[in-house]
Amino acid sequence: MHNFTPEDLLLYLYNETSPAQTAAIKAALETDWSLREKFETLTASQKELSVIKLSPGRKTIDNILNYAEKALSEVSATV
């Protein structure tokens, strides 16, 4: 019996597990109702997230650009 973490289930959900781990999780989901319930919660959350439209705020974009500009100037100063 394996103890799969939520991270393992997320990797499985996004098809990022090895073939052996995929088979083990698939088998466990067929027999472990608690694990299946957790997986179904993750699946429902994934579906809800896919419909949300997110975009960064202007301040966030400005902070990223300022950080990149500062990093570039530091690199240029050392060359």
ZATOR-282147 format. One record per residue: x, y, z of N, C-alpha, C in turn. Coordinates in Angstrom, 2 decimals. Atoms other than C-alpha are relative to their C-alpha. Last residue first. Layout:
! ZATOR-282147
<pt n_X="X" n_Y="Y" n_Z="Z" ca_X="X" ca_Y="Y" ca_Z="Z" c_X="X" c_Y="Y" c_Z="Z"/>
...
//
This chain:
! ZATOR-282147
<pt n_X="-0.65" n_Y="0.46" n_Z="1.25" ca_X="31.19" ca_Y="43.35" ca_Z="-17.58" c_X="1.03" c_Y="0.97" c_Z="-0.46"/>
<pt n_X="-1.06" n_Y="0.94" n_Z="-0.32" ca_X="30.31" ca_Y="44.00" ca_Z="-13.91" c_X="0.76" c_Y="-0.47" c_Z="-1.23"/>
<pt n_X="-1.04" n_Y="-0.68" n_Z="-0.76" ca_X="28.31" ca_Y="47.15" ca_Z="-14.61" c_X="1.17" c_Y="-0.93" c_Z="0.31"/>
<pt n_X="-0.74" n_Y="-0.85" n_Z="0.91" ca_X="26.30" ca_Y="45.44" ca_Z="-17.35" c_X="1.16" c_Y="0.70" c_Z="0.71"/>
<pt n_X="-0.79" n_Y="0.89" n_Z="0.85" ca_X="25.23" ca_Y="42.69" ca_Z="-14.96" c_X="0.88" c_Y="0.84" c_Z="-0.93"/>
<pt n_X="-1.04" n_Y="0.59" n_Z="-0.86" ca_X="24.12" ca_Y="45.26" ca_Z="-12.38" c_X="0.91" c_Y="-0.93" c_Z="-0.81"/>
<pt n_X="-0.99" n_Y="-1.04" n_Z="-0.23" ca_X="22.26" ca_Y="47.25" ca_Z="-15.06" c_X="1.13" c_Y="-0.52" c_Z="0.89"/>
<pt n_X="-0.76" n_Y="-0.22" n_Z="1.23" ca_X="20.48" ca_Y="44.10" ca_Z="-16.22" c_X="1.08" c_Y="1.04" c_Z="0.21"/>
<pt n_X="-0.88" n_Y="1.15" n_Z="0.18" ca_X="19.46" ca_Y="43.20" ca_Z="-12.68" c_X="0.86" c_Y="0.16" c_Z="-1.24"/>
<pt n_X="-1.05" n_Y="-0.09" n_Z="-1.02" ca_X="18.07" ca_Y="46.70" ca_Z="-12.12" c_X="1.01" c_Y="-1.14" c_Z="-0.16"/>
<pt n_X="-0.86" n_Y="-1.11" n_Z="0.38" ca_X="16.12" ca_Y="46.61" ca_Z="-15.39" c_X="1.17" c_Y="0.14" c_Z="0.97"/>
<pt n_X="-0.78" n_Y="0.43" n_Z="1.16" ca_X="14.73" ca_Y="43.17" ca_Z="-14.58" c_X="0.97" c_Y="1.09" c_Z="-0.44"/>
<pt n_X="-0.96" n_Y="0.99" n_Z="-0.47" ca_X="13.64" ca_Y="44.32" ca_Z="-11.12" c_X="0.91" c_Y="-0.45" c_Z="-1.14"/>
<pt n_X="-1.03" n_Y="-0.71" n_Z="-0.76" ca_X="12.01" ca_Y="47.43" ca_Z="-12.56" c_X="1.08" c_Y="-0.94" c_Z="0.50"/>
<pt n_X="-0.84" n_Y="-0.73" n_Z="0.96" ca_X="10.19" ca_Y="45.34" ca_Z="-15.17" c_X="1.10" c_Y="0.77" c_Z="0.71"/>
<pt n_X="-0.79" n_Y="0.98" n_Z="0.75" ca_X="8.93" ca_Y="42.91" ca_Z="-12.54" c_X="0.95" c_Y="0.71" c_Z="-0.97"/>
<pt n_X="-1.01" n_Y="0.54" n_Z="-0.91" ca_X="7.80" ca_Y="45.72" ca_Z="-10.25" c_X="0.92" c_Y="-0.99" c_Z="-0.71"/>
<pt n_X="-1.03" n_Y="-1.03" n_Z="-0.21" ca_X="6.03" ca_Y="47.49" ca_Z="-13.12" c_X="1.11" c_Y="-0.51" c_Z="0.91"/>
<pt n_X="-0.78" n_Y="-0.08" n_Z="1.24" ca_X="4.18" ca_Y="44.29" ca_Z="-14.05" c_X="1.13" c_Y="1.01" c_Z="0.15"/>
<pt n_X="-0.80" n_Y="1.23" n_Z="0.07" ca_X="3.07" ca_Y="43.82" ca_Z="-10.45" c_X="0.89" c_Y="0.02" c_Z="-1.24"/>
<pt n_X="-1.09" n_Y="-0.14" n_Z="-0.97" ca_X="1.93" ca_Y="47.45" ca_Z="-10.21" c_X="0.91" c_Y="-1.23" c_Z="-0.03"/>
<pt n_X="-1.02" n_Y="-0.90" n_Z="0.56" ca_X="-0.09" ca_Y="47.09" ca_Z="-13.42" c_X="1.19" c_Y="0.14" c_Z="0.93"/>
<pt n_X="0.28" n_Y="-1.43" n_Z="-0.11" ca_X="-1.98" ca_Y="44.13" ca_Z="-12.03" c_X="1.15" c_Y="0.82" c_Z="-0.56"/>
<pt n_X="-0.70" n_Y="-0.75" n_Z="-1.04" ca_X="-1.39" ca_Y="40.62" ca_Z="-13.29" c_X="-0.40" c_Y="1.47" c_Z="-0.01"/>
<pt n_X="-1.07" n_Y="-0.78" n_Z="0.62" ca_X="-4.05" ca_Y="38.85" ca_Z="-15.33" c_X="0.66" c_Y="0.82" c_Z="1.10"/>
<pt n_X="-0.87" n_Y="-0.79" n_Z="-0.87" ca_X="-6.42" ca_Y="36.11" ca_Z="-14.35" c_X="1.00" c_Y="0.79" c_Z="-0.83"/>
<pt n_X="-0.88" n_Y="-0.83" n_Z="0.81" ca_X="-9.40" ca_Y="34.65" ca_Z="-16.18" c_X="0.81" c_Y="0.90" c_Z="0.93"/>
<pt n_X="-0.31" n_Y="-1.32" n_Z="-0.57" ca_X="-10.96" ca_Y="31.88" ca_Z="-14.14" c_X="0.99" c_Y="0.72" c_Z="-0.92"/>
<pt n_X="0.95" n_Y="-0.99" n_Z="0.49" ca_X="-12.45" ca_Y="29.05" ca_Z="-16.21" c_X="0.28" c_Y="1.41" c_Z="0.54"/>
<pt n_X="-0.13" n_Y="-0.18" n_Z="1.44" ca_X="-9.49" ca_Y="26.68" ca_Z="-15.91" c_X="-0.96" c_Y="1.05" c_Z="-0.55"/>
<pt n_X="-1.10" n_Y="-0.91" n_Z="0.33" ca_X="-9.31" ca_Y="27.18" ca_Z="-12.17" c_X="0.09" c_Y="0.28" c_Z="-1.49"/>
<pt n_X="0.38" n_Y="-1.36" n_Z="-0.41" ca_X="-12.75" ca_Y="25.65" ca_Z="-11.64" c_X="1.08" c_Y="1.00" c_Z="-0.37"/>
<pt n_X="1.04" n_Y="-0.48" n_Z="0.93" ca_X="-11.83" ca_Y="22.57" ca_Z="-13.68" c_X="-0.42" c_Y="1.41" c_Z="0.33"/>
<pt n_X="-0.64" n_Y="-0.27" n_Z="1.29" ca_X="-8.58" ca_Y="22.10" ca_Z="-11.74" c_X="-1.02" c_Y="0.57" c_Z="-0.99"/>
<pt n_X="-0.71" n_Y="-1.27" n_Z="-0.14" ca_X="-10.47" ca_Y="22.42" ca_Z="-8.46" c_X="0.67" c_Y="0.39" c_Z="-1.31"/>
<pt n_X="1.02" n_Y="-1.06" n_Z="0.00" ca_X="-12.89" ca_Y="19.68" ca_Z="-9.52" c_X="0.67" c_Y="1.37" c_Z="0.10"/>
<pt n_X="0.54" n_Y="-0.08" n_Z="1.36" ca_X="-9.96" ca_Y="17.41" ca_Z="-10.41" c_X="-1.04" c_Y="1.12" c_Z="-0.10"/>
<pt n_X="-1.01" n_Y="-0.66" n_Z="0.83" ca_X="-8.25" ca_Y="18.13" ca_Z="-7.10" c_X="-0.50" c_Y="0.20" c_Z="-1.43"/>
<pt n_X="-0.05" n_Y="-1.40" n_Z="-0.44" ca_X="-11.43" ca_Y="17.28" ca_Z="-5.19" c_X="1.00" c_Y="0.79" c_Z="-0.84"/>
<pt n_X="1.18" n_Y="-0.66" n_Z="0.59" ca_X="-11.82" ca_Y="14.12" ca_Z="-7.27" c_X="-0.08" c_Y="1.46" c_Z="0.41"/>
<pt n_X="-0.26" n_Y="-0.22" n_Z="1.42" ca_X="-8.27" ca_Y="13.13" ca_Z="-6.35" c_X="-1.16" c_Y="0.70" c_Z="-0.68"/>
<pt n_X="-0.98" n_Y="-1.09" n_Z="0.09" ca_X="-8.95" ca_Y="13.60" ca_Z="-2.65" c_X="0.29" c_Y="0.34" c_Z="-1.46"/>
<pt n_X="0.69" n_Y="-1.23" n_Z="-0.39" ca_X="-12.10" ca_Y="11.47" ca_Z="-2.93" c_X="0.93" c_Y="1.21" c_Z="-0.08"/>
<pt n_X="0.85" n_Y="-0.37" n_Z="1.13" ca_X="-10.20" ca_Y="8.79" ca_Z="-4.84" c_X="-0.74" c_Y="1.30" c_Z="0.29"/>
<pt n_X="-0.89" n_Y="-0.56" n_Z="1.02" ca_X="-7.56" ca_Y="8.71" ca_Z="-2.11" c_X="-0.80" c_Y="0.49" c_Z="-1.20"/>
<pt n_X="-0.49" n_Y="-1.26" n_Z="-0.55" ca_X="-10.26" ca_Y="8.21" ca_Z="0.52" c_X="0.92" c_Y="0.71" c_Z="-1.00"/>
<pt n_X="1.03" n_Y="-1.04" n_Z="0.17" ca_X="-12.03" ca_Y="5.59" ca_Z="-1.61" c_X="0.46" c_Y="1.35" c_Z="0.53"/>
<pt n_X="-0.06" n_Y="-0.85" n_Z="-1.20" ca_X="-8.87" ca_Y="3.47" ca_Z="-1.95" c_X="-0.97" c_Y="1.17" c_Z="-0.16"/>
<pt n_X="0.30" n_Y="0.74" n_Z="-1.23" ca_X="-9.42" ca_Y="0.56" ca_Z="-4.37" c_X="-0.09" c_Y="0.87" c_Z="1.25"/>
<pt n_X="1.09" n_Y="0.96" n_Z="0.19" ca_X="-9.61" ca_Y="2.02" ca_Z="-7.89" c_X="-0.42" c_Y="-0.68" c_Z="1.30"/>
<pt n_X="1.25" n_Y="-0.73" n_Z="0.14" ca_X="-7.56" ca_Y="5.09" ca_Z="-6.98" c_X="-1.20" c_Y="-0.94" c_Z="-0.17"/>
<pt n_X="0.42" n_Y="-0.45" n_Z="-1.32" ca_X="-4.78" ca_Y="2.83" ca_Z="-5.73" c_X="-1.32" c_Y="0.74" c_Z="-0.06"/>
<pt n_X="0.46" n_Y="1.17" n_Z="-0.75" ca_X="-4.56" ca_Y="1.05" ca_Z="-9.07" c_X="-0.51" c_Y="0.41" c_Z="1.37"/>
<pt n_X="1.25" n_Y="0.45" n_Z="0.62" ca_X="-4.35" ca_Y="4.36" ca_Z="-10.95" c_X="-0.59" c_Y="-1.19" c_Z="0.76"/>
<pt n_X="1.04" n_Y="-0.93" n_Z="-0.42" ca_X="-1.75" ca_Y="5.65" ca_Z="-8.49" c_X="-1.35" c_Y="-0.44" c_Z="-0.58"/>
<pt n_X="0.23" n_Y="0.18" n_Z="-1.44" ca_X="0.43" ca_Y="2.56" ca_Z="-8.97" c_X="-1.13" c_Y="0.91" c_Z="0.49"/>
<pt n_X="0.70" n_Y="1.28" n_Z="-0.21" ca_X="0.06" ca_Y="2.60" ca_Z="-12.76" c_X="-0.34" c_Y="-0.21" c_Z="1.47"/>
<pt n_X="1.34" n_Y="-0.13" n_Z="0.56" ca_X="0.96" ca_Y="6.29" ca_Z="-12.96" c_X="-0.81" c_Y="-1.27" c_Z="0.24"/>
<pt n_X="0.78" n_Y="-0.75" n_Z="-0.99" ca_X="3.92" ca_Y="5.73" ca_Z="-10.64" c_X="-1.44" c_Y="0.20" c_Z="-0.49"/>
<pt n_X="0.19" n_Y="0.85" n_Z="-1.18" ca_X="5.27" ca_Y="3.00" ca_Z="-12.89" c_X="-0.85" c_Y="0.71" c_Z="1.05"/>
<pt n_X="0.96" n_Y="1.07" n_Z="0.29" ca_X="4.70" ca_Y="5.05" ca_Z="-16.06" c_X="-0.27" c_Y="-0.89" c_Z="1.21"/>
<pt n_X="-0.63" n_Y="1.06" n_Z="0.77" ca_X="6.45" ca_Y="8.04" ca_Z="-14.47" c_X="-1.04" c_Y="-1.08" c_Z="-0.30"/>
<pt n_X="-0.56" n_Y="1.10" n_Z="-0.77" ca_X="4.25" ca_Y="10.89" ca_Z="-13.33" c_X="0.65" c_Y="-1.01" c_Z="-0.93"/>
<pt n_X="-1.42" n_Y="-0.23" n_Z="-0.20" ca_X="3.69" ca_Y="14.20" ca_Z="-15.11" c_X="0.64" c_Y="-1.07" c_Z="0.88"/>
<pt n_X="-0.75" n_Y="0.98" n_Z="0.80" ca_X="0.26" ca_Y="13.51" ca_Z="-16.58" c_X="1.51" c_Y="0.21" c_Z="0.07"/>
<pt n_X="-0.57" n_Y="-0.72" n_Z="1.14" ca_X="-1.25" ca_Y="16.72" ca_Z="-15.09" c_X="0.90" c_Y="-0.90" c_Z="-0.86"/>
<pt n_X="1.06" n_Y="-0.76" n_Z="0.66" ca_X="-3.57" ca_Y="14.80" ca_Z="-12.74" c_X="0.52" c_Y="0.69" c_Z="-1.26"/>
<pt n_X="0.82" n_Y="0.96" n_Z="0.75" ca_X="-0.79" ca_Y="12.34" ca_Z="-11.90" c_X="-1.08" c_Y="0.74" c_Z="-0.81"/>
<pt n_X="-0.83" n_Y="0.45" n_Z="1.10" ca_X="1.54" ca_Y="15.18" ca_Z="-10.89" c_X="-0.76" c_Y="-0.98" c_Z="-0.89"/>
<pt n_X="-0.08" n_Y="-1.10" n_Z="0.98" ca_X="-1.26" ca_Y="16.66" ca_Z="-8.84" c_X="0.84" c_Y="-0.39" c_Z="-1.20"/>
<pt n_X="1.27" n_Y="-0.04" n_Z="0.73" ca_X="-1.91" ca_Y="13.30" ca_Z="-7.18" c_X="-0.03" c_Y="1.12" c_Z="-1.02"/>
<pt n_X="0.02" n_Y="1.15" n_Z="0.90" ca_X="1.75" ca_Y="12.94" ca_Z="-6.25" c_X="-1.27" c_Y="0.01" c_Z="-0.85"/>
<pt n_X="-0.89" n_Y="-0.34" n_Z="1.10" ca_X="1.71" ca_Y="16.47" ca_Z="-4.82" c_X="0.06" c_Y="-1.13" c_Z="-1.02"/>
<pt n_X="0.73" n_Y="-0.86" n_Z="0.94" ca_X="-1.34" ca_Y="15.60" ca_Z="-2.73" c_X="0.85" c_Y="0.38" c_Z="-1.21"/>
<pt n_X="0.17" n_Y="-1.36" n_Z="-0.49" ca_X="0.78" ca_Y="12.82" ca_Z="-1.26" c_X="-0.89" c_Y="0.78" c_Z="-0.98"/>
<pt n_X="-0.21" n_Y="-1.04" n_Z="1.00" ca_X="0.42" ca_Y="9.14" ca_Z="-2.05" c_X="-0.31" c_Y="1.35" c_Z="0.61"/>
<pt n_X="0.57" n_Y="-1.22" n_Z="-0.55" ca_X="0.85" ca_Y="6.65" ca_Z="0.75" c_X="0.32" c_Y="1.12" c_Z="-0.98"/>
<pt n_X="-0.76" n_Y="-1.23" n_Z="0.11" ca_X="1.38" ca_Y="3.38" ca_Z="-1.03" c_X="-0.73" c_Y="1.13" c_Z="0.71"/>
<pt n_X="0.85" n_Y="-1.20" n_Z="0.00" ca_X="0.00" ca_Y="0.00" ca_Z="0.00" c_X="0.88" c_Y="1.24" c_Z="0.00"/>
//
